[in-house]
Amino acid sequence: MQGNGVLADNFTYPFLLKACDSLELVKMIHTLIEKNGFLSDIFVPNALIDSYSKFGDLGIKAALKLFTIMEDRDIVTWNSMIAGLLKVRQLREARKLFDEMPERDIVSWNTILDGFVKAGEMEEAFELFQKMPQRNVVSWSTMVMGYSKAGDMDMARVLFDKMPLKTLVPWTIIISGYAEKGLAKEAASLYDQMERDGLRLDDGSVISILAACAESGLLAVGVKVHDSIKRLKFKCSVAVCNALVDMYAKCGSLDKAWSVFNRMAKRDVVSWNAMLHGFAMHGHASEALQVFSRMKMEGFQPDRVTFVGVLCACTHAGLIDEGVEYFYAMEKDYGLVPQIEHYGCMVDLLGRGGRLKEAFRLVHTMPFEPNAIIWGTLLGACRLHDAVELAEKVLDLLLELDPSDPGNYSMLANIFAASGDWDSAASVRLRMRSIGIQKPSGASSIEIDNEVHEFTVFDRSHPKFDRIYQMLDRLGQDLKQVVHPKDTYR
């Protein structure tokens, strides 16, 4: 364009800025804008602020500098600057700017509201929501989403019920929120009500609800969505089919996941990964590795996610040498540089297989700083194989990263106890008490009749806890009779 002597105008630079994929390029375009005198056109500096805001703290500093020197600012300028500050979690600065705005529109209010909700600052978000001179579906949906993510489904439901107008978006948010928390009856009831109100599913709503079901293991609601898809003859995109495969696989219904996968007219790498990970996470290593072989035969290039599944499959099947081969083949044969999650899988693989020294060496030679997950995995392997000396070394390194995790101390105490060193085990427990940390109880959950029940040790919160404990006592007595039948006559 420049070579042909065509001069840029106030539309040219915003388009150029949208194409910029680095802060340096934005700065270069900024220099051209200043040189050619387009900063006085409000449209152009607004685009500059928006572009700078995409590049973290350094970009925000440049955007603020430009915002400060601008003689004319319109409401778009203010909104863009506030949105940029919120992107990098500078909430106080964004709120200060919002309070200074000469005038505000619904976009201004929704922008600041969304920023505080995403940061989990629900008290301040609710205060802003109450002050809004007008609210639209976006405002209400943002608040419902915020309370859902915070786990406060009661408040999310109160706001949802008060909404003057409900589109598919808030319905999806509230149903996904209940599903994610394992509240099957509420999620299923709202889903039925949504269908009765005549709202038709779209790809986004289906994927969101299925993802929430996969997260919590809530199969019943996922099946309900799948039934609707079949009943309404909903045209499934690859993304929707992938969500179905992922949901069924994570909920342990591998036959149905495999059935959906095999019926897919088109597949992408995500499809293969979902199926492979499903088999791997449930211990079906040979099936997972067969999927990997078939994937390559059908011309799909494995990615980093694929190899996490492959390495997990090898770990569950105890295929140590095969796992090591796959790990080193990543870069050699597929051009994929292993990331920290792949090293984590390798530490788990070697550790479970008893090759603790090899795992320890790998941690020290990896091109990343080991995180708490890596060291925690190795500590777990030490416990499995009663490697007391190595466990102490690992715990020292782990405590430097995460000194407050009670699980690490508890694991070391158990390692000492298993080796018969009761003094050291007691010393670790005393240390835990002295610094005031306690390991939280583990929890188990089970889905019965579309309802998820969760239990912890000595739990009395379930409404039928007395009957549950009576049954447990009865089972205990029955087991004693099977194992020690003579005990019943004493």
C-alpha positions in Angstrom: 0.0 0.0 0.0 2.8 2.4 1.0 4.8 1.3 -2.0 2.0 2.3 -4.3 1.8 5.7 -2.7 -1.6 5.2 -1.1 -1.8 7.3 2.1 -3.2 5.7 5.3 -6.2 7.2 7.0 -8.0 6.9 10.4 -9.4 3.5 9.3 -6.0 2.0 8.3 -4.3 2.1 11.7 -7.0 0.3 13.7 -7.0 -2.5 11.2 -3.2 -2.7 11.4 -3.3 -2.7 15.2 -5.8 -5.7 15.2 -3.2 -7.6 13.2 -0.4 -7.0 15.7 0.7 -10.0 17.7 3.4 -8.4 19.8 3.9 -5.3 21.9 6.9 -4.2 19.7 4.6 -4.1 16.6 2.0 -2.1 18.5 4.8 0.4 19.4 5.9 0.6 15.8 2.4 1.4 14.6 2.0 3.9 17.5 5.1 5.8 16.2 3.7 5.9 12.7 0.4 7.2 14.0 2.1 10.0 15.9 4.3 10.8 12.9 1.4 11.1 10.6 -0.8 13.1 13.1 -3.6 10.7 13.7 -3.6 10.8 17.5 -6.1 13.6 17.4 -8.7 11.3 15.8 -10.4 9.6 18.9 -11.0 6.4 16.8 -7.3 5.8 16.5 -6.0 6.2 20.1 -8.9 4.2 21.3 -7.7 1.3 19.0 -4.2 1.9 20.4 -5.3 1.6 24.0 -7.3 -1.6 23.2 -4.2 -3.1 21.5 -1.8 -2.2 24.2 -4.1 -3.8 26.8 -3.6 -7.2 25.2 0.1 -7.4 26.2 0.2 -7.6 30.0 1.6 -5.2 32.5 4.0 -3.5 30.0 1.2 -2.9 27.6 -1.0 -1.5 30.3 1.7 1.0 31.3 1.9 2.2 27.7 -1.9 2.4 27.4 -2.2 4.4 30.7 0.6 6.8 29.5 -1.4 7.4 26.2 -4.7 7.7 28.1 -3.2 10.4 30.4 -1.9 12.6 27.6 -5.1 12.4 25.5 -6.9 15.7 25.3 -10.2 14.3 24.2 -11.6 11.1 25.6 -15.0 9.6 24.8 -16.8 6.8 26.7 -15.1 4.2 24.5 -11.7 5.4 25.7 -12.6 5.1 29.3 -14.2 1.7 28.8 -11.2 0.4 26.9 -8.8 1.6 29.6 -10.8 0.1 32.4 -11.1 -3.2 30.6 -7.4 -3.3 30.1 -6.7 -2.7 33.8 -9.1 -5.5 34.7 -7.3 -7.9 32.3 -4.2 -7.6 34.4 -6.1 -7.7 37.7 -5.5 -4.1 38.6 -8.9 -3.9 40.2 -8.3 -0.9 42.5 -6.9 1.2 39.6 -9.8 0.2 37.4 -12.4 1.0 40.1 -10.7 4.4 40.6 -10.9 5.2 36.9 -14.5 4.0 36.8 -15.5 6.3 39.7 -13.8 9.2 37.8 -15.7 8.7 34.6 -17.7 11.8 33.6 -20.5 9.6 32.2 -21.1 5.8 32.1 -23.1 3.6 29.8 -24.3 0.0 30.3 -21.0 -1.3 28.8 -19.0 0.6 31.5 -21.1 -1.0 34.2 -20.9 -4.5 32.7 -17.1 -4.2 32.2 -16.3 -3.3 35.8 -18.8 -5.8 37.1 -17.3 -8.6 34.9 -13.8 -7.7 36.2 -14.7 -8.0 39.9 -16.7 -11.2 39.3 -13.8 -12.8 37.4 -11.5 -11.9 40.3 -13.9 -13.6 42.7 -14.6 -10.3 44.5 -18.3 -11.0 44.8 -19.1 -8.6 47.7 -17.9 -5.6 45.7 -19.5 -7.0 42.5 -22.8 -7.2 44.3 -22.4 -3.6 45.5 -21.8 -2.5 41.9 -24.7 -4.5 40.7 -27.1 -2.9 43.2 -25.9 0.6 42.1 -26.4 0.0 38.4 -29.0 2.5 37.0 -30.1 -0.2 34.5 -29.3 -3.8 34.0 -29.5 -6.1 31.0 -29.2 -9.9 30.4 -25.4 -9.5 30.5 -25.4 -7.9 33.9 -27.7 -10.6 35.4 -25.8 -13.4 33.7 -22.5 -12.1 35.0 -23.7 -12.2 38.6 -25.3 -15.6 38.3 -22.0 -16.9 36.8 -20.0 -15.3 39.6 -22.0 -16.9 42.4 -22.0 -20.2 40.6 -18.2 -20.2 40.3 -17.9 -19.2 43.9 -20.0 -22.2 44.9 -22.9 -20.2 46.3 -25.7 -21.8 44.3 -28.4 -20.4 46.6 -27.5 -16.8 45.7 -27.0 -17.8 42.1 -30.5 -19.2 42.0 -32.1 -16.2 43.8 -30.6 -13.9 41.1 -31.6 -16.3 38.3 -35.2 -16.5 39.5 -35.4 -12.6 39.7 -34.1 -12.1 36.1 -36.8 -10.2 34.1 -35.7 -11.9 30.9 -33.9 -15.2 30.5 -32.1 -16.1 27.3 -30.2 -19.4 26.7 -27.0 -18.0 28.3 -28.2 -17.7 31.9 -30.1 -21.0 31.7 -26.8 -22.6 30.6 -24.9 -20.9 33.4 -27.2 -22.0 36.2 -27.6 -25.6 34.9 -23.8 -25.9 34.5 -23.3 -24.5 38.0 -25.6 -27.1 39.6 -24.0 -29.9 37.4 -20.5 -28.8 38.4 -21.4 -29.0 42.1 -22.9 -32.5 41.6 -26.4 -31.3 42.3 -28.1 -33.6 39.9 -31.8 -33.1 40.8 -31.6 -29.3 40.6 -29.6 -29.4 37.3 -32.1 -32.0 35.8 -35.1 -30.1 36.9 -33.9 -26.8 35.5 -32.9 -28.5 32.3 -36.5 -29.9 31.9 -37.9 -26.5 32.7 -35.7 -24.9 30.1 -37.0 -27.3 27.4 -40.6 -26.7 28.5 -40.0 -22.9 28.0 -39.1 -23.6 24.4 -35.4 -22.7 24.4 -33.5 -24.7 21.9 -30.0 -25.9 22.6 -27.0 -24.5 20.7 -23.4 -25.7 20.5 -22.2 -23.5 23.3 -24.9 -24.5 25.8 -24.5 -28.2 25.1 -20.7 -28.0 25.5 -20.9 -26.0 28.7 -23.4 -28.4 30.4 -21.5 -31.5 29.3 -18.2 -30.0 30.5 -19.7 -29.4 33.9 -21.1 -33.0 34.0 -17.6 -34.3 33.1 -16.0 -32.2 35.8 -18.3 -33.6 38.6 -18.9 -37.1 37.2 -22.6 -36.3 36.9 -23.7 -38.9 34.3 -27.5 -38.6 34.6 -27.6 -35.0 33.4 -25.1 -35.7 30.6 -27.3 -38.6 29.4 -30.4 -36.2 29.5 -28.6 -33.8 27.3 -27.6 -36.6 24.9 -31.2 -37.8 24.8 -32.3 -34.3 23.9 -29.7 -34.1 21.1 -31.1 -37.4 19.6 -34.8 -36.4 20.1 -34.4 -33.0 18.6 -32.2 -34.3 15.8 -29.6 -31.7 16.8 -26.9 -31.5 14.2 -23.8 -32.4 16.2 -20.6 -30.5 15.4 -17.2 -32.1 16.0 -16.9 -30.0 19.2 -20.3 -31.2 20.6 -19.4 -34.9 19.8 -16.0 -34.3 21.5 -17.8 -33.0 24.6 -20.1 -36.1 24.6 -17.1 -38.4 24.4 -15.2 -36.5 27.1 -18.3 -36.5 29.4 -19.0 -40.3 29.0 -15.3 -41.1 29.4 -14.8 -39.1 32.5 -18.0 -40.4 34.1 -16.7 -44.0 33.5 -19.2 -44.9 30.8 -16.5 -46.0 28.3 -18.9 -48.1 26.1 -21.0 -45.1 25.4 -18.0 -42.9 24.9 -16.6 -45.4 22.4 -20.0 -45.7 20.7 -20.2 -41.9 20.2 -16.6 -41.8 19.0 -17.0 -44.5 16.4 -20.2 -42.8 15.0 -18.5 -39.5 14.5 -18.4 -38.6 10.8 -15.5 -36.3 11.4 -12.9 -36.3 14.1 -10.1 -33.9 15.1 -7.1 -34.4 17.5 -9.3 -33.4 20.4 -11.6 -36.4 19.6 -8.8 -38.8 19.7 -7.3 -37.3 22.8 -10.7 -37.5 24.7 -11.1 -41.2 23.9 -7.4 -42.0 24.6 -7.5 -40.2 28.0 -10.8 -41.9 28.9 -9.3 -45.3 28.5 -6.0 -44.3 30.2 -7.6 -42.7 33.3 -9.7 -45.8 33.9 -6.8 -48.2 33.6 -7.5 -49.6 30.1 -3.9 -49.1 28.9 -4.0 -51.5 25.9 -7.2 -49.9 24.5 -5.6 -46.4 25.0 -2.4 -47.4 23.2 -4.5 -49.0 20.4 -6.4 -45.7 20.0 -2.9 -44.0 19.8 -1.8 -46.4 17.0 -5.1 -46.0 15.1 -4.9 -42.2 15.4 -1.5 -42.2 13.7 -2.6 -44.7 11.0 -5.5 -42.4 10.1 -3.1 -39.5 9.6 -3.6 -37.5 12.8 -0.6 -35.8 14.3 -0.4 -36.4 18.1 0.1 -33.3 20.2 1.3 -32.7 23.8 -2.1 -33.6 25.3 -2.0 -36.9 23.4 1.3 -37.9 25.1 0.0 -37.1 28.5 -2.6 -39.7 27.9 -0.1 -42.2 26.5 2.2 -41.8 29.5 -0.7 -42.1 31.9 -1.7 -45.3 30.2 1.8 -46.7 30.5 1.8 -45.7 34.2 -1.4 -47.5 35.0 -0.3 -50.6 33.2 3.2 -50.7 34.6 4.7 -50.4 31.1 7.8 -48.5 32.3 10.2 -49.2 29.4 7.5 -48.5 26.8 6.6 -45.2 28.6 10.3 -44.1 28.6 10.4 -44.9 24.8 7.3 -42.8 24.2 8.7 -39.9 26.3 11.9 -39.7 24.3 10.1 -40.2 21.0 8.1 -37.0 21.6 10.9 -34.7 20.5 12.8 -37.2 18.3 9.9 -38.4 16.2 7.1 -35.8 16.6 9.0 -32.5 17.2 7.2 -32.0 20.5 9.4 -30.7 23.4 8.2 -32.3 26.6 6.6 -29.9 29.1 6.4 -30.1 32.9 3.3 -32.2 32.8 5.1 -34.9 30.7 8.0 -34.9 33.2 5.4 -35.3 36.0 4.0 -38.3 34.2 7.5 -39.8 33.9 8.2 -39.2 37.6 5.0 -41.0 38.4 5.8 -43.8 35.9 9.3 -44.4 37.2 8.3 -43.9 40.9 5.5 -46.4 40.8 7.8 -48.9 39.1 10.3 -48.6 41.9 13.0 -46.8 39.9 13.2 -44.0 42.4 16.8 -42.9 41.8 16.1 -42.6 38.1 13.0 -40.5 38.9 15.0 -38.3 41.2 17.7 -37.8 38.6 15.1 -36.9 36.0 13.7 -34.2 38.3 17.1 -32.7 38.7 17.9 -32.7 35.0 14.6 -31.4 33.6 14.7 -27.9 32.0 12.1 -26.5 34.4 12.1 -25.7 38.1 10.2 -28.7 39.8 6.9 -27.6 41.2 5.1 -29.0 44.3 3.2 -31.5 42.2 6.4 -33.1 40.8 7.9 -33.4 44.3 4.6 -34.6 45.8 4.4 -37.3 43.1 7.9 -38.5 44.0 7.1 -38.4 47.7 4.1 -40.6 47.0 6.4 -43.1 45.2 8.7 -43.1 48.2 5.8 -44.0 50.4 4.8 -46.8 48.1 8.3 -48.4 48.2 9.2 -47.4 51.9 12.1 -45.3 50.7 12.7 -43.4 54.0 16.0 -41.6 53.2 14.9 -40.4 49.8 11.5 -39.3 51.2 13.2 -37.1 53.8 15.2 -35.4 51.0 12.1 -34.9 48.9 10.1 -33.5 51.8 12.8 -30.9 52.5 12.6 -29.7 48.9 8.9 -29.9 48.9 8.5 -27.8 52.0 10.6 -25.0 50.4 7.9 -24.7 47.8 4.8 -25.5 49.9 5.4 -25.4 53.7 1.7 -25.3 54.5 0.4 -28.5 52.8 -0.5 -31.0 55.6 -0.6 -33.9 53.2 3.2 -33.8 52.8 3.8 -34.1 56.5 1.1 -36.8 56.8 2.7 -38.8 54.0 6.2 -38.7 55.6 4.7 -39.7 59.0 3.1 -42.7 57.2 6.4 -43.6 55.6 8.2 -43.6 59.0 5.4 -45.7 60.5 5.5 -48.2 57.7 9.2 -48.7 58.3 8.7 -49.1 62.0 10.3 -45.8 63.0 7.5 -44.7 65.4 9.6 -42.0 67.1 10.1 -40.2 63.8 6.5 -40.6 62.8 5.4 -39.1 66.1 7.9 -36.3 65.7 6.4 -35.4 62.3 2.9 -35.4 63.8 4.1 -33.2 66.7 5.6 -30.8 64.2 2.3 -30.6 62.3 0.5 -29.7 65.6 3.2 -27.1 66.6 2.7 -25.1 63.3 -1.0 -25.5 63.4 -1.8 -27.5 60.3 -4.1 -30.5 60.0 -4.8 -32.8 57.0 -8.4 -32.4 55.9 -10.4 -35.6 55.6 -10.6 -37.3 52.3 -14.1 -37.5 50.7 -15.9 -40.1 48.6 -18.9 -39.5 46.5 -21.5 -41.8 44.8 -24.3 -41.1 42.4 -27.6 -42.9 43.2 -31.0 -42.1 41.6 -29.7 -38.9 40.0 -28.3 -37.6 43.3 -24.7 -37.4 44.4 -23.9 -38.2 48.0 -20.6 -37.2 49.5 -19.0 -38.8 52.7 -16.0 -38.1 54.8 -14.6 -40.0 57.8 -17.0 -39.9 60.8 -19.4 -37.8 58.7 -22.8 -37.2 60.3 -24.0 -34.5 57.9 -26.1 -36.9 55.6 -29.8 -36.9 56.6 -29.8 -40.7 56.7 -26.4 -41.0 58.5 -27.9 -43.2 61.3 -29.2 -45.8 58.9 -25.9 -45.7 56.9 -23.9 -46.4 60.1 -26.3 -49.2 61.1 -25.7 -50.8 57.7 -21.9 -50.4 58.0 -22.0 -52.1 61.4 -24.1 -54.9 60.0 -21.6 -55.4 57.1 -18.8 -55.4 59.6 -20.5 -58.2 61.6 -21.2 -60.2 58.5 -17.5 -59.9 57.4 -16.3 -61.0 60.8 -18.5 -64.1 60.5 -17.0 -64.9 57.1 -13.4 -64.3 58.2 -13.6 -65.5 61.8 -16.7 -67.6 62.2 -15.6 -68.9 65.7 -15.8 -65.3 67.0 -19.6 -65.4 66.9 -19.6 -68.1 69.6 -17.4 -66.1 72.1 
